[in-house]
Amino acid sequence: MGTVQSTSNDNKIQTANSVYRTIWRWHFYAGIIFAPFLLILAITGSVYLFKPQIEQMIYKDYWVVTQNGEKLPASQQIEEVKALYPDAIVTTYRPGETETRSSEVGISQNNESLTVFIDPYTGDSLGTLNNDDRIMDKIEEIHGELMAGTIGDRIVELVACWAVVLIITGLFLWFPRKKEKIFGVVIPRFNKGRRILRRDLHAVPAMWITGGMLFLIMTGLPWSGFWGTNFQTIVTNTGTGYPPSVWVGNAPASDVKTKDIAEVPWAAENLDVPISDIQGLIKLPIDDVVSIANREGIHPSYTIYIPNEKEGVYTLSAFPPKAQDEVTMHIDQYSGAILADYRYDHYGLMGKIIAWGITLHKGTQFGMINQIVSLLICLGMILVTVSGFYLWLKRKPKKEMGAPKAPSIKKMKLFLIVLIGLGLLFPLVGLSLIFVWILDLLVIQRIPAVKKFMNA
């Protein structure tokens, strides 16, 4: 009996070791491949959190005006822009949300999108900015798609999804298996030698920021091109994004989505754009649209998207710091009738959750406190990424990759189920898992030189 029990215990220990090596191996692969991209996302995210303060400093000469009497009507400000750019098409108008903020008139000229900043008290131009040259938009482009368009968007999405794998496997590796005290678990061990300290400076901070990392990942994914688009379609079709009864009266809809003509809150992107009832060729003055916005209590940070087609509509979009102030409104360009008035209170449950998630992700929902908390998470991600890379460099043998040895597939069933679940939840992860798995089985495990290098 003693021999049988000993054999049983040995098998349990061997199985546990196999599971540990398997998870460590996948954590290693995910870290080596995706950690550099996570570093880019963390750095750019840290910078983008402070977009309001950075832009206020950079564009101070464009933005800041001296209050001097009454503001000029929007139409007069736009006429000043037309005098400066007679061949341009006026596309947007954004009144300043404070008494000392300039107005912004968006124009399109020579296939370029420009913003002209106007002093609303004098009508003078404060300068013109090419929208492609906005520094924070460049940071956002790097953060969202690595400045590589659709391919970059898919890479970022893949990185974000694999970060979830990194977090899950990392938590398993961190989880204490003995009756450790707080040291090495929630506080690094500074007196156990460099090797232990290197490990703790990676594992312990990672534990502290796990919840924040998961939050930033899951609130960033709705913006992604593949997962985010499909998720948005599901939310829209189930009515948990926006309800079909958002229309006011009988407003015929076009085949155009609101996101195709304006920058609007996430929950309103798939809102069908209504069609103006053509009653003549007299277009509603922009001043009347401003009056409607003021009357309806739209957040003063709104932008008016000006139609340039006969059946088009005025679209008002308020995408302010706080989710509960979001507004998307479509107005008939001839009659001034409000065809759709879609606000936070109209959102479905999922729409409200995503709206809050986005403003928290951007660091605007709770102002400076939100920015500081999110910055600490980003700095933690940078520390964990750099310490993980340093840990690998110190541990890996010469002329070898240093990956944990691959155990038998029979002893990996539970982990396989977890990976398959993640693959179903995140399709791009599923595809990459299949690729990595085939590469591991058919190349790394079968070619002696590669197997030796990978320490497989």
Buried (B, 14 or more C-beta within 10 A) or exposed (E): EEEEEEEEEEEEEEBEEBBBBBBBBBBBBBBBBBBEBBBBBBBBBBBBBBBBEBBEEEBEEBBBBEEEEEBBBBBBBBBBBBEBBEEBEBBBBBBBEEEEBBBBBBBBEEEEBBBBBBBBBBBEBBEBBEEEEBEBBEBBBBBBBBEEEEEBBBBBBBBBBBBBBBBBBBBBBBEEEEEEEEBBBEEBBEEEEEEBBBBBBBBBBBBBBBEBBBBBBBBBBBBBBBBBBEBBEEBBEEBBBBEEEBBBEEBEBBEBBBBEBBEBBBBBBBBBBBBBBEEEEEBBEBEBBBEBBEEBEBBBBBBBBBBEEEBBBBBBBBBBBBBBBBBBBBBBBBEBBBBBBBBBEBBBEBBBBBBBBBBBBBBBBBEEEBBEBBBBBBBBBBBBBBBBBEBBEEEBEEEEBBBBEBBEEEBBEEBEEBBEEBBEEBBBBBEBBEEBEEEBEEEBBEEEEBBEBBBB
